[in-house]
């Protein structure tokens, strides 16, 4: 059975470092290179020198190949996987007071953008929570269960009230489940309305087409099938004897 191939998205400093770090670590584990993130002195003493060098070089190469060129220039001096890893963490996981306050304010002022789907809103909320956890700020489950529904826009007022006041001790996972269910319900309702609209339009177009055909037949009958009752008997307009006599008497130019 072959080994599955996994590719890690390139980190450019503009995408999410926390997610990239998580995926990169998983990739190193999958390749059996995770020990390279330890300092060299912490590697197993029983490991053969040749194997140790190979492990360190492969891990370092894997991380380098998953970094954008501009970012790579900032960390190019790091010669080992462990050193490179720590350098990246120091650049993008700073725990300074200013950064901690900034991320806390971002959570406390977080509001849903009008027109945004529940799925997108949840993704943004969870990203903020993950950013806080990565700098050792833990948000209690109870607080998350309150902050998420209160961040929804006015179109979810009834749902917010139901979550906030009708049930006690609701967990954050339960709140997410309710919001996911509501999003699916909205999608189904939208599909049903779209289907009804197409059916109504189809019936209208069918009736309109039928009406046009009927009108066409009526016009044809009015214009072509004109019956006259003259002294020479009943006949169509085109077969009128008087009309034929007139055409015969008309001089040829």
C-alpha positions in Angstrom: 0.0 0.0 0.0 1.5 3.3 -1.1 2.0 6.3 1.2 -0.4 9.2 0.6 1.1 12.4 -0.6 0.2 15.6 1.3 1.0 19.2 0.2 1.2 22.1 2.7 0.0 25.5 1.5 2.8 28.0 1.2 3.0 30.5 4.1 3.6 34.0 2.8 2.9 36.0 6.1 -0.4 37.1 4.6 -2.3 33.9 5.3 -3.0 32.3 8.7 0.2 31.3 10.4 -1.6 29.2 13.1 -3.3 27.0 10.5 -0.1 26.7 8.5 1.8 25.8 11.6 -0.7 23.1 12.5 -0.7 21.6 9.0 3.1 21.8 8.8 3.5 19.9 12.1 1.1 17.3 10.9 3.1 16.9 7.7 6.3 16.4 9.6 4.6 13.8 11.7 3.3 12.0 8.6 6.8 12.0 7.2 8.4 10.8 10.5 10.3 14.1 10.8 8.7 15.7 13.9 11.7 15.0 16.1 13.7 17.5 14.1 11.7 20.3 15.8 13.5 19.5 19.0 16.9 21.0 19.6 19.6 18.7 18.4 20.8 18.0 22.0 17.3 16.6 22.8 17.3 14.1 20.0 17.6 10.4 21.0 21.1 9.6 21.9 20.7 6.2 20.4 20.0 7.6 17.0 22.8 7.0 14.5 24.6 10.2 13.4 23.9 9.5 9.7 20.2 9.1 10.4 20.1 12.2 12.6 21.7 14.4 9.9 19.3 13.0 7.3 16.3 13.7 9.6 17.4 17.3 10.3 18.0 18.1 6.7 14.8 16.7 5.4 12.7 18.6 8.0 14.5 21.8 7.4 14.0 21.4 3.6 10.3 20.7 4.1 9.8 23.9 6.0 11.9 26.0 3.6 9.9 24.7 0.6 6.6 25.7 2.2 7.7 29.4 2.7 7.2 32.3 0.3 10.3 34.0 -1.1 9.8 37.3 0.8 9.3 35.6 4.1 12.2 33.2 3.5 14.6 36.1 3.3 13.6 37.1 6.9 14.5 33.6 8.3 17.2 32.5 5.9 19.9 32.6 8.6 18.1 29.8 10.5 20.1 26.6 9.6 18.1 23.9 11.3 14.4 23.0 11.4 14.2 23.7 15.2 15.8 27.2 14.8 13.6 28.0 11.8 10.5 26.9 13.7 11.3 29.1 16.7 12.1 32.1 14.5 8.7 31.8 12.7 6.9 31.5 16.1 8.7 34.6 17.4 7.7 36.6 14.4 4.0 35.5 14.1 3.0 34.4 17.5 4.2 37.3 19.6 2.7 37.5 23.1 3.4 41.2 23.7 1.0 43.2 25.7 -0.1 45.2 22.7 -0.8 42.1 20.7 -2.8 40.5 23.5 -4.9 43.6 23.9 -5.5 43.9 20.2 -6.7 40.3 19.9 -9.0 40.6 22.9 -10.6 43.8 21.6 -11.1 42.1 18.3 -13.1 39.4 20.1 -15.1 41.7 22.2 -16.1 43.9 19.3 -16.7 41.1 16.8 -19.9 41.5 14.9 -21.5 39.8 11.9 -21.1 41.5 8.5 -24.5 42.0 6.9 -25.0 39.4 4.1 -22.4 37.1 5.4 -23.4 33.4 5.8 -23.4 31.6 9.2 -20.6 29.4 8.0 -18.3 32.3 7.1 -19.2 34.0 10.4 -18.4 30.9 12.4 -15.0 30.6 10.6 -14.1 34.2 11.5 -15.1 33.7 15.1 -13.2 30.5 15.5 -10.1 32.1 13.9 -10.1 34.8 16.6 -10.5 32.2 19.3 -7.6 30.2 17.9 -5.4 33.3 17.7 -6.0 34.0 21.3 -5.3 30.4 22.4 -2.0 30.5 20.5 -0.8 33.4 22.7 -2.0 31.6 25.9 -5.3 33.4 26.3 -8.1 30.9 27.0 -11.7 32.0 26.4 -14.1 30.0 28.6 -16.7 27.8 26.9 -19.5 29.7 28.6 -18.2 33.0 27.4 -17.9 31.7 23.8 -21.4 30.4 24.0 -22.6 33.9 24.9 -20.3 35.9 22.5 -21.2 34.0 19.4 -25.0 34.5 19.4 -24.7 38.2 20.5 -22.4 38.8 17.5 -25.1 37.9 15.0 -26.9 40.6 13.0 -30.5 41.8 13.4 -32.0 39.1 11.1 -31.2 36.5 13.7 -32.8 38.3 16.6 -35.3 35.5 17.4 -32.6 32.9 17.3 -30.4 35.0 19.6 -33.2 35.3 22.2 -34.0 31.6 22.0 -30.3 30.7 22.6 -29.7 33.3 25.3 -32.9 33.1 27.4 -34.7 29.8 26.7 -32.0 27.4 27.7 -29.6 27.3 30.6 -25.9 26.2 30.5 -25.8 25.8 26.7 -22.3 24.9 25.5 -20.4 26.5 22.7 -20.7 23.3 20.6 -24.4 23.3 21.1 -24.7 26.9 19.9 -22.6 26.1 16.8 -24.9 23.1 16.1 -28.0 25.3 16.3 -26.5 27.8 13.9 -25.4 25.1 11.5 -28.9 23.7 11.5 -30.4 27.1 10.9 -28.1 27.7 8.0 -29.1 24.4 6.4 -32.8 25.3 6.9 -32.3 28.6 5.2 -30.6 26.9 2.2 -33.5 24.4 1.9 -36.1 27.2 2.0 -34.2 29.1 -0.6 -34.1 26.0 -2.9 -37.9 25.5 -2.4 -38.6 29.1 -3.2 -36.4 28.9 -6.3 -38.2 25.8 -7.4 -41.6 27.3 -7.0 -40.5 30.3 -8.9 -39.4 28.2 -11.8 -42.6 26.2 -11.8 -44.7 29.4 -11.8 -42.7 30.9 -14.6 -42.9 27.7 -16.6 -46.7 27.5 -16.3 -47.0 31.2 -17.2 -44.8 30.8 -20.3 -46.8 27.7 -21.3 -50.1 29.6 -21.1 -48.6 32.6 -22.9 -47.3 30.4 -25.7 -50.7 28.7 -25.9 -52.4 32.0 -26.1 -50.2 33.3 -28.8 -50.8 30.2 -30.9 -54.5 30.6 -30.5 -54.3 34.3 -31.5 -52.3 33.3 -34.6 -54.9 30.8 -35.7 -57.7 33.4 -35.1 -55.9 36.0 -37.2 -55.3 33.5 -40.0 -58.9 32.5 -40.0 -60.0 36.2 -40.0 -57.7 37.1 -42.9 -57.8 34.0 -45.2 -61.0 32.1 -44.6 -63.5 34.8 -45.4 -66.8 33.4 -46.8 -69.1 35.5 -48.9 -72.7 34.9 -49.7 -73.5 36.4 -53.2 -76.0 35.8 -55.9 -73.7 33.1 -57.3 -73.6 31.1 -54.2 -71.4 30.7 -51.2 -67.6 30.9 -51.9 -64.2 32.0 -50.5 -62.9 35.5 -51.2 -60.2 34.2 -53.4 -62.8 32.3 -55.6 -65.1 35.2 -56.0 -66.4 35.2 -59.7 -66.7 39.0 -59.7 -63.1 39.3 -58.6 -62.0 37.0 -61.4 -63.9 38.9 -64.1 -62.3 42.2 -62.9 -58.8 40.6 -63.2 -59.5 39.4 -66.8 -60.8 42.8 -67.9 -57.7 44.6 -66.5 -55.5 45.7 -69.5 -52.0 44.4 -69.8 -49.4 47.1 -69.5 
